Amino acid sequence: MTVILRSLETAVPETIMVQSQVRDVFAAQPGLTRLGQRLVGAAFDSSGIDTRYTAVRELTLDSASEDPVFFDQQELRILTPSTKTRNEVYAEEGTKLFVDAARKALDAAQGIGAADVTHVVTASCTGFFAPGPDYKVVRALDLAPSVQRYHLGFMGCYAAFPALRAAKAFCDADPDAVVLVIAAELCSLHVRSSNNPDTIVGSSLFADGAAAAIVSARDLPLTGPALTLDHFETVLTPVGEESMAWNIGDEGFEMVLGTYVPHIIDEHIIGALEPLLARDASLEGLDYAEIEHWAIHPGGRSILDKVEAKLRLTPDQLLPARETLRDYGNMSSATVMFVLKHILDQPASDGNNRICSMAFGPGLTVETALLTRIGAAPATAAAATTTAAGTTAADAAPASRTDDVVPADLAPILTDAGA
């Protein structure tokens, strides 16, 4: 019996944030020191990001709100709404993203309808409400009231892996199960201005988005590319508990991207991969680069650089992660599913079609997965992913990223913080 991810779809809000514009707004905030201004410029320009999406429609220069809550467009000032206010927006706008992505995934799963879904697994760390997004999806898609629901909350960027692992476990236990998995995040709700390097790096990286998948072991024909869910592993590194954290504050959630996160990943990535690769005898003796595809969570450009160098991967193998980062930013738990979608949409190749995927989060936790790409290739490769507005990210705005080296005196601050 093979558990297959039969469809994988994504959704983003309509409002596009152009990285160069966001950089200029952050650099002009009152109270920012000269060092803070330089850190903003360096973090944003070296982020590897051109565009991001936000569910907060105020976070744009295109139109002004009469009663701004998050951003005063007339004064170009970032405001500080309460955690309650931010969470209320999460409940409303987050529900839309969860439902949109879920509906797309269900529509794309040939031979499976709403009545077939037996389990719903949701993941998110950027807000809370009850009845939660799992409930909202069941009601919006008219799923059976007997559907089993599970919500994975506040796990961070790696939460898609426990969600998919749970889906596989349900299908292994019941071959007739159909599991709908959704990860959705509204990271931009927690935007703030600060001189703190961790906060500056977070402001340069995080964004909003959702991804959903249909997972089942049912014996149904495949009409397009799919993924077999082969193996999952979890590793806690011996250090790093205080280097990455996500806490609830009075004015939103607060990100800690402490010093040395990329260095911890660099030091422990091989050890984290060992138990996963040992699960598959066919991979014994292979170099890492001989595994055809790598779906790495793009936590930041320096993290991708560390992974590529440490594992001696080719630039093409990191392209799905880098292009996801470029076009969407870091959407926390949803991001690695965007990377997997990028790989699924590639044309068929003569390679081994194996995928090694990994994500990192608080703990420091390293989640890994082995998958295999199966099924027919799409008629044309999705070289540009369609945005919510119907345009492509490449067409939405001119490129704003620069590949300039971070100034030498700022490098120890920014690169150690994950930029």
C-alpha positions as CSV (number, residue, x, y, z in Angstrom):
1,M,0.0,0.0,0.0
2,T,1.4,3.4,-1.0
3,V,0.3,6.7,0.5
4,I,0.2,9.3,-2.2
5,L,-0.1,13.1,-2.0
6,R,-2.5,13.4,-4.9
7,S,-2.9,17.1,-5.2
8,L,-1.0,20.2,-3.9
9,E,-2.3,23.7,-4.3
10,T,-1.4,27.1,-3.0
11,A,-3.1,30.4,-2.2
12,V,-1.9,33.9,-1.4
13,P,-3.7,37.2,-0.5
14,E,-4.2,39.8,-3.1
15,T,-2.0,42.6,-1.7
16,I,1.6,42.5,-3.0
17,M,4.5,43.9,-1.1
18,V,7.4,45.0,-3.2
19,Q,10.6,44.4,-1.2
20,S,12.3,47.7,-2.2
21,Q,9.2,49.7,-1.1
22,V,8.9,47.9,2.2
23,R,12.6,48.4,2.8
24,D,12.3,52.2,2.3
25,V,9.2,52.4,4.6
26,F,11.0,50.5,7.4
27,A,14.2,52.5,7.0
28,A,12.2,55.7,7.5
29,Q,10.4,54.8,10.7
30,P,10.8,57.2,13.7
31,G,13.0,56.0,16.5
32,L,15.2,54.0,14.2
33,T,18.9,54.6,14.9
34,R,21.5,55.1,12.2
35,L,22.6,51.5,12.8
36,G,19.0,50.3,12.6
37,Q,18.6,52.1,9.2
38,R,21.7,50.4,7.9
39,L,20.6,47.0,9.2
40,V,17.2,47.5,7.5
41,G,18.9,48.3,4.2
42,A,21.3,45.4,4.4
43,A,18.7,42.8,5.6
44,F,16.2,43.7,2.9
45,D,18.7,44.0,0.0
46,S,20.4,40.7,0.8
47,S,17.2,38.7,1.5
48,G,16.8,37.2,-1.9
49,I,13.2,38.4,-2.0
50,D,11.5,40.5,-4.6
51,T,7.9,40.3,-3.7
52,R,5.7,39.0,-0.8
53,Y,2.0,38.9,-0.1
54,T,0.0,40.2,2.8
55,A,-3.6,39.8,4.1
56,V,-3.3,43.2,5.6
57,R,-4.6,45.5,2.8
58,E,-3.2,48.6,4.6
59,L,0.3,47.4,4.0
60,T,0.5,49.1,0.6
61,L,1.4,52.4,-0.9
62,D,-1.4,52.3,-3.4
63,S,-4.3,53.5,-1.3
64,A,-4.7,55.1,2.1
65,S,-7.1,53.9,4.8
66,E,-9.3,56.5,6.5
67,D,-8.8,54.8,9.9
68,P,-5.4,53.0,9.7
69,V,-4.7,50.2,12.2
70,F,-1.5,48.6,10.9
71,F,0.1,51.3,8.6
72,D,-0.6,55.0,8.2
73,Q,0.0,55.5,4.5
74,Q,-0.1,59.3,4.7
75,E,2.7,59.5,7.3
76,L,4.3,56.2,6.1
77,R,4.3,55.1,9.8
78,I,4.0,51.5,11.0
79,L,1.5,51.3,13.8
80,T,1.3,49.0,16.8
81,P,-2.1,47.4,17.1
82,S,-2.8,45.1,20.1
83,T,-2.4,41.3,19.9
84,K,-6.2,41.1,20.2
85,T,-6.6,43.3,17.1
86,R,-4.1,41.3,15.1
87,N,-5.7,38.0,16.1
88,E,-9.1,39.3,15.0
89,V,-7.7,39.9,11.5
90,Y,-6.2,36.4,11.6
91,A,-9.5,34.8,12.3
92,E,-11.2,36.6,9.4
93,E,-8.5,36.7,6.8
94,G,-6.8,33.4,7.8
95,T,-10.1,31.6,7.3
96,K,-10.2,32.8,3.8
97,L,-6.7,31.5,3.0
98,F,-7.4,28.1,4.7
99,V,-10.6,27.6,2.7
100,D,-9.2,28.9,-0.6
101,A,-6.2,26.6,-0.5
102,A,-8.4,23.6,0.7
103,R,-10.9,24.1,-2.1
104,K,-8.2,24.3,-4.7
105,A,-6.6,21.1,-3.5
106,L,-10.0,19.2,-3.4
107,D,-10.9,20.4,-6.9
108,A,-7.6,19.2,-8.2
109,A,-7.8,15.7,-6.7
110,Q,-9.3,13.7,-9.5
111,G,-11.7,11.0,-8.3
112,I,-12.0,12.5,-4.8
113,G,-14.8,14.8,-3.7
114,A,-15.9,16.5,-0.5
115,A,-17.9,13.5,0.6
116,D,-14.7,11.3,0.5
117,V,-12.7,13.4,3.0
118,T,-12.3,11.5,6.3
119,H,-9.7,13.7,8.1
120,V,-8.7,17.4,8.1
121,V,-5.3,18.4,9.5
122,T,-4.5,22.1,9.8
123,A,-1.3,23.8,10.8
124,S,-0.6,27.5,11.7
125,C,1.4,29.5,14.2
126,T,0.3,33.1,13.5
127,G,-3.0,33.2,15.3
128,F,-5.7,31.3,17.3
129,F,-9.4,31.0,17.5
130,A,-12.0,28.3,18.3
131,P,-13.8,26.7,16.6
132,G,-10.7,26.9,14.5
133,P,-9.7,26.8,10.9
134,D,-10.2,23.0,10.8
135,Y,-13.9,23.6,11.7
136,K,-14.2,26.5,9.2
137,V,-12.9,24.3,6.4
138,V,-15.4,21.5,7.2
139,R,-18.3,24.0,7.1
140,A,-17.1,26.0,4.0
141,L,-16.5,22.9,1.9
142,D,-19.6,21.0,3.1
143,L,-17.5,18.1,4.4
144,A,-19.2,15.4,6.5
145,P,-19.8,16.4,10.1
146,S,-18.1,13.2,11.1
147,V,-14.8,14.3,9.6
148,Q,-12.0,13.9,12.2
149,R,-10.2,17.2,12.7
150,Y,-6.7,18.0,14.1
151,H,-5.0,21.4,14.4
152,L,-1.2,21.7,14.9
153,G,-0.6,25.1,16.4
154,F,2.4,27.2,17.2
155,M,5.0,24.7,15.9
156,G,6.6,27.2,13.4
157,C,8.2,26.7,10.0
158,Y,8.4,22.9,10.1
159,A,4.7,22.2,10.9
160,A,3.9,21.0,7.4
161,F,5.9,17.8,8.1
162,P,4.0,16.7,11.3
163,A,0.8,17.4,9.4
164,L,1.8,15.3,6.4
165,R,3.2,12.6,8.7
166,A,-0.1,12.5,10.5
167,A,-1.9,12.2,7.2
168,K,0.4,9.2,6.2
169,A,-0.3,7.5,9.6
170,F,-4.1,7.9,9.1
171,C,-3.8,6.4,5.6
172,D,-1.5,3.6,6.8
173,A,-4.1,2.7,9.4
174,D,-7.1,3.0,7.1
175,P,-6.5,2.4,3.3
176,D,-9.8,4.2,2.5
177,A,-8.9,7.4,4.4
178,V,-8.7,10.7,2.5
179,V,-6.8,13.4,4.4
180,L,-7.0,17.1,3.7
181,V,-3.9,18.9,4.9
182,I,-3.7,22.7,5.1
183,A,-1.0,25.0,6.3
184,A,-1.7,28.7,6.4
185,E,0.1,31.6,7.9
186,L,-0.4,35.4,8.2
187,C,3.0,36.4,9.4
188,S,2.6,40.0,8.3
189,L,0.0,40.5,11.0
190,H,2.9,40.7,13.5
191,V,5.0,43.3,11.6
192,R,6.7,46.0,13.8
193,S,9.4,48.5,13.6
194,S,12.5,48.0,15.9
195,N,16.2,48.4,16.1
196,N,16.5,44.8,17.2
197,P,18.4,42.8,14.5
198,D,16.1,39.7,15.0
199,T,13.0,41.8,14.4
200,I,14.6,43.6,11.4
201,V,15.5,40.2,9.8
202,G,12.0,38.9,10.5
203,S,10.4,42.0,8.9
204,S,12.6,41.4,5.8
205,L,11.6,37.8,5.4
206,F,8.1,36.8,6.5
207,A,4.9,36.9,4.5
208,D,1.4,35.3,4.2
209,G,0.3,32.3,2.2
210,A,-1.4,28.9,2.4
211,A,-0.9,25.5,0.8
212,A,-3.2,22.4,0.9
213,A,-2.9,18.8,-0.1
214,I,-5.0,15.7,-0.5
215,V,-3.4,12.5,0.8
216,S,-4.8,9.0,0.3
217,A,-3.8,5.4,-0.2
218,R,-6.9,4.7,-2.3
219,D,-6.3,2.8,-5.5
220,L,-7.2,5.6,-8.0
221,P,-5.7,6.5,-11.4
222,L,-3.3,9.4,-11.5
223,T,-4.0,12.1,-14.1
224,G,-1.0,14.3,-13.2
225,P,2.2,14.4,-11.1
226,A,1.9,13.3,-7.5
227,L,4.2,12.4,-4.6
228,T,4.5,9.2,-2.6
229,L,5.1,9.9,1.1
230,D,7.9,7.5,1.8
231,H,9.6,8.4,5.2
232,F,9.7,11.1,7.8
233,E,12.1,11.8,10.6
234,T,12.5,14.4,13.4
235,V,15.8,15.5,15.0
236,L,16.4,17.9,17.8
237,T,19.8,19.5,17.6
238,P,21.7,19.5,20.9
239,V,21.9,23.3,20.9
240,G,19.7,26.1,19.6
241,E,16.7,26.1,22.0
242,E,17.2,29.8,22.7
243,S,18.2,30.7,19.1
244,M,14.8,30.4,17.5
245,A,11.5,31.1,19.3
246,W,8.1,32.5,18.7
247,N,6.4,34.2,21.7
248,I,3.1,36.0,22.3
249,G,3.6,39.7,23.2
250,D,1.2,42.5,24.0
251,E,1.6,44.0,20.5
252,G,1.6,40.8,18.4
253,F,3.8,37.7,18.3
254,E,7.5,38.2,18.7
255,M,10.1,36.3,16.7
256,V,13.5,35.4,18.1
257,L,16.0,34.6,15.4
258,G,19.0,34.4,17.6
259,T,22.7,34.3,16.7
260,Y,24.1,31.3,14.9
261,V,20.9,29.7,13.5
262,P,22.5,29.2,10.1
263,H,25.7,28.0,11.8
264,I,23.7,25.4,13.9
265,I,22.0,24.2,10.7
266,D,25.4,24.0,9.0
267,E,26.9,22.0,11.9
268,H,24.0,19.5,12.4
269,I,22.3,19.1,9.0
270,I,24.2,15.9,8.0
271,G,23.4,14.3,11.4
272,A,19.8,15.2,10.9
273,L,19.7,13.6,7.5
274,E,21.3,10.3,8.5
275,P,18.3,8.6,10.2
276,L,16.1,9.6,7.2
277,L,18.4,8.3,4.5
278,A,19.1,5.1,6.5
279,R,15.4,4.3,6.0
280,D,15.9,3.6,2.3
281,A,18.5,1.1,1.2
282,S,18.4,2.3,-2.4
283,L,20.1,5.5,-1.3
284,E,23.0,3.9,0.4
285,G,26.3,5.1,-0.9
286,L,24.8,8.0,-2.9
287,D,26.2,11.5,-2.7
288,Y,23.6,14.0,-1.6
289,A,23.6,15.6,-5.0
290,E,22.6,12.3,-6.5
291,I,19.1,12.6,-4.9
292,E,17.4,14.5,-7.8
293,H,15.3,17.0,-5.9
294,W,15.8,19.0,-2.7
295,A,12.8,20.8,-1.2
296,I,14.4,22.9,1.5
297,H,12.3,25.3,3.6
298,P,13.8,28.8,2.6
299,G,14.0,30.2,6.0
300,G,16.4,32.8,4.6
301,R,19.0,33.1,1.9
302,S,21.9,32.4,4.2
303,I,20.3,29.1,5.4
304,L,19.9,28.0,1.8
305,D,23.5,29.0,1.1
306,K,24.6,26.8,4.1
307,V,22.6,23.8,3.0
308,E,23.8,24.0,-0.6
309,A,27.5,24.3,0.4
310,K,27.4,21.7,3.2
311,L,25.7,19.0,1.1
312,R,27.5,20.0,-2.1
313,L,24.3,20.4,-4.0
314,T,24.0,22.1,-7.4
315,P,22.4,25.5,-7.8
316,D,19.6,23.9,-9.8
317,Q,18.7,21.7,-6.9
318,L,18.2,24.7,-4.7
319,L,16.3,26.6,-7.4
320,P,12.8,25.7,-6.2
321,A,13.6,26.9,-2.7
322,R,15.3,30.1,-3.9
323,E,12.5,31.0,-6.4
324,T,9.9,30.4,-3.7
325,L,11.8,32.7,-1.4
326,R,12.2,35.3,-4.2
327,D,8.5,35.4,-5.2
328,Y,6.7,34.8,-1.9
329,G,9.2,35.2,1.1
330,N,9.1,33.0,4.1
331,M,5.4,32.0,4.8
332,S,6.4,29.8,7.8
333,S,4.8,26.4,7.7
334,A,3.2,26.8,4.3
335,T,6.5,27.6,2.5
336,V,8.0,24.1,2.1
337,M,4.7,23.0,0.4
338,F,5.2,25.8,-2.1
339,V,8.6,24.4,-2.8
340,L,7.2,20.9,-3.3
341,K,4.6,22.4,-5.6
342,H,7.4,24.0,-7.6
343,I,9.0,20.6,-8.0
344,L,5.7,18.9,-8.9
345,D,5.2,21.5,-11.7
346,Q,8.5,20.8,-13.3
347,P,8.5,18.7,-16.5
348,A,9.4,15.0,-16.2
349,S,13.1,14.1,-16.2
350,D,15.2,11.0,-16.6
351,G,16.5,11.3,-13.0
352,N,15.5,9.1,-10.0
353,N,12.6,11.4,-9.0
354,R,13.5,11.2,-5.4
355,I,12.9,14.2,-3.2
356,C,14.6,15.0,0.1
357,S,12.8,17.7,2.0
358,M,13.6,19.5,5.2
359,A,12.5,22.4,7.4
360,F,13.8,24.0,10.5
361,G,12.0,25.5,13.5
362,P,12.1,26.2,17.2
363,G,13.9,23.7,19.3
364,L,16.0,23.8,17.2
365,T,13.9,21.2,15.3
366,V,14.9,19.6,12.0
367,E,12.1,17.8,10.2
368,T,12.9,15.7,7.1
369,A,11.0,13.7,4.6
370,L,11.7,11.4,1.7
371,L,9.3,11.5,-1.2
372,T,9.1,10.3,-4.8
373,R,7.6,12.1,-7.7
374,I,5.3,9.9,-9.8
375,G,2.7,10.3,-12.5
376,A,2.6,12.3,-15.7
377,A,4.3,15.6,-16.1
378,P,2.1,18.7,-16.8
379,A,1.8,19.8,-20.4
380,T,4.0,22.8,-19.7
381,A,6.3,23.6,-16.8
382,A,5.0,26.2,-14.5
383,A,7.8,28.7,-14.9
384,A,5.8,31.4,-13.3
385,T,3.3,30.8,-10.6
386,T,0.0,32.7,-10.8
387,T,-0.7,35.1,-8.0
388,A,-4.1,35.8,-6.4
389,A,-4.6,38.8,-8.7
390,G,-4.1,36.7,-11.8
391,T,-0.7,38.0,-12.7
392,T,2.6,36.3,-12.3
393,A,5.0,37.3,-9.5
394,A,7.6,38.2,-12.2
395,D,5.1,40.6,-13.8
396,A,3.7,42.0,-10.6
397,A,6.6,44.3,-9.9
398,P,10.1,45.0,-11.1
399,A,12.9,43.0,-9.4
400,S,14.1,44.7,-6.2
401,R,16.6,42.3,-4.9
402,T,20.3,42.9,-5.0
403,D,23.0,40.4,-4.6
404,D,25.4,42.9,-3.0
405,V,27.5,41.5,-0.2
406,V,26.3,42.6,3.3
407,P,28.6,45.4,4.6
408,A,31.5,43.8,6.5
409,D,30.6,45.5,9.8
410,L,27.0,44.3,9.6
411,A,27.6,40.8,8.4
412,P,28.2,39.3,11.9
413,I,24.8,40.7,13.0
414,L,22.6,39.9,10.0
415,T,24.1,36.6,8.8
416,D,24.1,35.2,12.3
417,A,20.4,36.2,12.7
418,G,19.4,34.2,9.7
419,A,19.3,36.8,6.9
